[in-house]
């Protein structure tokens, strides 16, 4: 009987350790995604027309955006990666109007918000793409 108790206690310890490690990894992954999302948003001005940035600053913002976009393939959910890719293709091909391109970014930001708040004790966002605005200096 003591042997069974020891085995059960050992098994429970292993299960709890595993659960704890998974939670820790989820937190680390979420922090990676948050850092990437923040960098993407901070570097969006490189894609605005009529921006106040100098040409070299625009290039710098675009480079940073692209570098963080590459990291998305490691840490971010597929739907968010695909939405960011859709935005980049629209810029490259100039296939969308400026308004539609901004809608794509708004959709991307909403997906990022949803991803970062999922599983947390936070009320789900009720923002729509029309609630997200970009102010230009």
HELIX and SHEET records of a PDB file:
HELIX    1   1 UNK A    2  UNK A   42  1                                  41    
HELIX    2   2 UNK A   44  UNK A   47  5                                   4    
HELIX    3   3 UNK A   55  UNK A   75  1                                  21    
HELIX    4   4 UNK A   78  UNK A   93  1                                  16    
HELIX    5   5 UNK A   98  UNK A  117  1                                  20    
HELIX    6   6 UNK A  129  UNK A  131  5                                   3    
END                                                                             
